[in-house]
Amino acid sequence: MYTDIVEMREFYDTTTGQAVRRILSNRIGQIWPHLQCEKIAVLGYGVPVLRPLFRPTLSFMAMMPSEQGVVYWPREGPNISCLTELNDLPLPDECVDRVIMMHGLEGAAEPHDVLREAWRILKPQGRFLAIVPNRRGLWAHSDKTPFGTGQPYSLRQIKTALSDAGFLSERWWHALYMPPIKAAIGLALGEKLEKYGERFFPGFGGLVMVEAGKQLYAPIKTKSQQLHGRLVFPLPVPLSPHPALHNMRNS
């Protein structure tokens, strides 16, 4: 079960949502600090963490599940998002360098099939980053945020799921130690909790992040040359950029 796209966007426009997106954007920037001339597929709803990664040399495509819905993104530029089936992506084999999956696995009816599709479109030397709710964390138990919907994972569970789909987990972290409360916590406090939480309370972050590569010997189902998946693109939104996004962009 996926969170509706409207609720998802509304959450990330709140003060707490803005803090979450900044924390996760910083984490991804630390994990992949030197992105150059690469194609990146974002599966689920990972666009809130993408803005700091935007560079002229990078090519992005945001693919959102049909059960969730799709929004035009970014609001102030050319659209990069589309609606599709995450277990039947309309992309050829081995066509992207990086895959980020966020708000995409925990709501899937068949998570193994979703991971297999991510495996299929990833290049042999590509990198996969899974971001899922931590079963032991507070965020998975709060239905007031998108991370409280669907199936949470422990670190062992997500590593097993990745292995079963043909991935080799290489690095992993816990993230999001700030509590899931609707309050003006402030980015500074959120970043301090992130720093000390990882040091003194490892394993209790709200999210699990796992970077994985492909096991090239893993079997994969054959697909015909014709792509059967379909894409649905959202109509442009004739709105000015949201003030929160504008402030974040200029910060």
VEXBA-936248 format. One record per residue (C-alpha): residue number from 1; x, z, y. Coordinates in steps of 0.02 Angstrom, whole numbers, plus 50000, padded with zeros to 5 digits. Example, Ala and Ser with C-alpha at 12.3 -4.5 7.8 and 13.67 -1.06 7.14 Angstrom:
% VEXBA-936248
pos, X, Z, Y
1, 50615, 50390, 49775
2, 50684, 50357, 49947
***
This chain:
% VEXBA-936248
pos, X, Z, Y
1, 50000, 50000, 50000
2, 50069, 49946, 50167
3, 50039, 50023, 50338
4, 49937, 49908, 50450
5, 50045, 49810, 50571
6, 49951, 49877, 50723
7, 49986, 50057, 50673
8, 50166, 50011, 50637
9, 50194, 49936, 50808
10, 50104, 50079, 50896
11, 50216, 50207, 50810
12, 50376, 50121, 50865
13, 50312, 50114, 51043
14, 50297, 50305, 51049
15, 50437, 50420, 51107
16, 50471, 50473, 50928
17, 50469, 50293, 50869
18, 50593, 50242, 51004
19, 50711, 50381, 50946
20, 50694, 50324, 50765
21, 50732, 50143, 50807
22, 50886, 50191, 50908
23, 50953, 50304, 50769
24, 50929, 50170, 50636
25, 50999, 50032, 50747
26, 51156, 50136, 50774
27, 51170, 50167, 50587
28, 51157, 49982, 50545
29, 51284, 49941, 50680
30, 51405, 50063, 50598
31, 51373, 49993, 50424
32, 51392, 49810, 50479
33, 51500, 49815, 50636
34, 51569, 49637, 50630
35, 51425, 49515, 50605
36, 51476, 49337, 50648
37, 51388, 49170, 50618
38, 51275, 49237, 50481
39, 51096, 49211, 50427
40, 50998, 49373, 50411
41, 50828, 49394, 50328
42, 50728, 49550, 50371
43, 50595, 49588, 50241
44, 50450, 49704, 50280
45, 50447, 49772, 50457
46, 50625, 49795, 50513
47, 50614, 49712, 50684
48, 50619, 49879, 50778
49, 50801, 49901, 50728
50, 50858, 49723, 50760
51, 50876, 49713, 50949
52, 51053, 49786, 50960
53, 51108, 49662, 50825
54, 51052, 49507, 50920
55, 51197, 49390, 50957
56, 51199, 49203, 50995
57, 51300, 49170, 50836
58, 51175, 49255, 50720
59, 51017, 49180, 50646
60, 50871, 49297, 50607
61, 50706, 49277, 50515
62, 50583, 49420, 50500
63, 50467, 49401, 50351
64, 50319, 49520, 50345
65, 50206, 49550, 50194
66, 50031, 49476, 50197
67, 49952, 49645, 50154
68, 50027, 49718, 50312
69, 50002, 49583, 50443
70, 50119, 49500, 50565
71, 50157, 49511, 50751
72, 50243, 49393, 50868
73, 50420, 49460, 50894
74, 50516, 49481, 51004
75, 50381, 49494, 51136
76, 50489, 49424, 51275
77, 50574, 49280, 51181
78, 50554, 49144, 51049
79, 50464, 49206, 50893
80, 50565, 49241, 50736
81, 50429, 49324, 50629
82, 50311, 49253, 50499
83, 50187, 49311, 50368
84, 50223, 49279, 50184
85, 50227, 49354, 50009
86, 50382, 49459, 49983
87, 50379, 49424, 49796
88, 50373, 49234, 49824
89, 50477, 49191, 49975
90, 50473, 49010, 50036
91, 50662, 49000, 50044
92, 50790, 48911, 49933
93, 50911, 49005, 49820
94, 51066, 49084, 49899
95, 51024, 49037, 50079
96, 51055, 49198, 50178
97, 51209, 49306, 50207
98, 51121, 49473, 50234
99, 50954, 49548, 50188
100, 50881, 49704, 50270
101, 50729, 49778, 50184
102, 50633, 49908, 50285
103, 50449, 49954, 50264
104, 50449, 49823, 50127
105, 50482, 49907, 49961
106, 50382, 50069, 49964
107, 50218, 49978, 49992
108, 50244, 49840, 49863
109, 50131, 49833, 49710
110, 50276, 49760, 49610
111, 50437, 49821, 49693
112, 50545, 49745, 49556
113, 50480, 49571, 49596
114, 50515, 49598, 49781
115, 50693, 49650, 49745
116, 50718, 49501, 49630
117, 50665, 49384, 49770
118, 50790, 49466, 49886
119, 50922, 49441, 49751
120, 50875, 49258, 49734
121, 50891, 49211, 49918
122, 51052, 49309, 49946
123, 51218, 49216, 49938
124, 51341, 49269, 49800
125, 51449, 49367, 49924
126, 51300, 49423, 50028
127, 51253, 49602, 50071
128, 51086, 49688, 50044
129, 51030, 49844, 50140
130, 50880, 49943, 50076
131, 50799, 50072, 50191
132, 50667, 50178, 50103
133, 50583, 50348, 50129
134, 50677, 50490, 50046
135, 50571, 50583, 49919
136, 50654, 50748, 49969
137, 50638, 50720, 50156
138, 50503, 50774, 50279
139, 50455, 50599, 50334
140, 50390, 50546, 50164
141, 50265, 50690, 50171
142, 50194, 50650, 50343
143, 50055, 50522, 50345
144, 50067, 50513, 50535
145, 50216, 50395, 50524
146, 50243, 50230, 50429
147, 50367, 50318, 50315
148, 50228, 50426, 50242
149, 50139, 50278, 50162
150, 50179, 50209, 49990
151, 50309, 50259, 49861
152, 50460, 50363, 49920
153, 50624, 50358, 49825
154, 50763, 50477, 49782
155, 50939, 50408, 49794
156, 50948, 50394, 49605
157, 50781, 50304, 49596
158, 50824, 50171, 49726
159, 50996, 50142, 49647
160, 50912, 50120, 49477
161, 50784, 50000, 49551
162, 50922, 49898, 49631
163, 51022, 49894, 49470
164, 50871, 49835, 49371
165, 50849, 49693, 49495
166, 51029, 49634, 49481
167, 51110, 49726, 49626
168, 51264, 49836, 49624
169, 51248, 49985, 49742
170, 51412, 50011, 49834
171, 51379, 50128, 49981
172, 51237, 50245, 50024
173, 51184, 50367, 50159
174, 51041, 50479, 50210
175, 50972, 50460, 50385
176, 50838, 50524, 50504
177, 50861, 50713, 50507
178, 50749, 50740, 50658
179, 50575, 50807, 50610
180, 50425, 50688, 50609
181, 50333, 50768, 50754
182, 50247, 50688, 50903
183, 50352, 50765, 51039
184, 50474, 50710, 51171
185, 50622, 50765, 51068
186, 50740, 50655, 51164
187, 50870, 50537, 51098
188, 51015, 50657, 51131
189, 50939, 50792, 51021
190, 50894, 50665, 50887
191, 51074, 50602, 50880
192, 51141, 50781, 50869
193, 51024, 50819, 50724
194, 51084, 50659, 50642
195, 51266, 50711, 50658
196, 51248, 50890, 50598
197, 51112, 50855, 50471
198, 51221, 50731, 50378
199, 51364, 50857, 50378
200, 51273, 51017, 50331
201, 51113, 50956, 50244
202, 51161, 50798, 50150
203, 51021, 50731, 50045
204, 50880, 50796, 50156
205, 50870, 50654, 50282
206, 50704, 50567, 50300
207, 50772, 50401, 50238
208, 50889, 50335, 50105
209, 50998, 50185, 50151
210, 51089, 50090, 50014
211, 51205, 49941, 50036
212, 51220, 49832, 49882
213, 51297, 49668, 49824
214, 51242, 49545, 49691
215, 51286, 49560, 49508
216, 51313, 49375, 49479
217, 51289, 49385, 49292
218, 51114, 49455, 49309
219, 50978, 49338, 49240
220, 50854, 49267, 49363
221, 50694, 49171, 49337
222, 50703, 48986, 49372
223, 50607, 48913, 49516
224, 50567, 48731, 49541
225, 50646, 48634, 49682
226, 50480, 48638, 49774
227, 50445, 48796, 49871
228, 50273, 48866, 49831
229, 50272, 49013, 49951
230, 50184, 48992, 50118
231, 50224, 49049, 50292
232, 50102, 49101, 50428
233, 50170, 49114, 50603
234, 50086, 49225, 50734
235, 50024, 49153, 50897
236, 50126, 49194, 51052
237, 50070, 49350, 51141
238, 50045, 49316, 51328
239, 50104, 49488, 51378
240, 50252, 49549, 51477
241, 50381, 49649, 51379
242, 50328, 49826, 51339
243, 50411, 49948, 51462
244, 50487, 50048, 51320
245, 50568, 49892, 51247
246, 50627, 49838, 51419
247, 50709, 50008, 51448
248, 50788, 50005, 51276
249, 50856, 49830, 51304
250, 50937, 49881, 51468
251, 51005, 50047, 51402
***
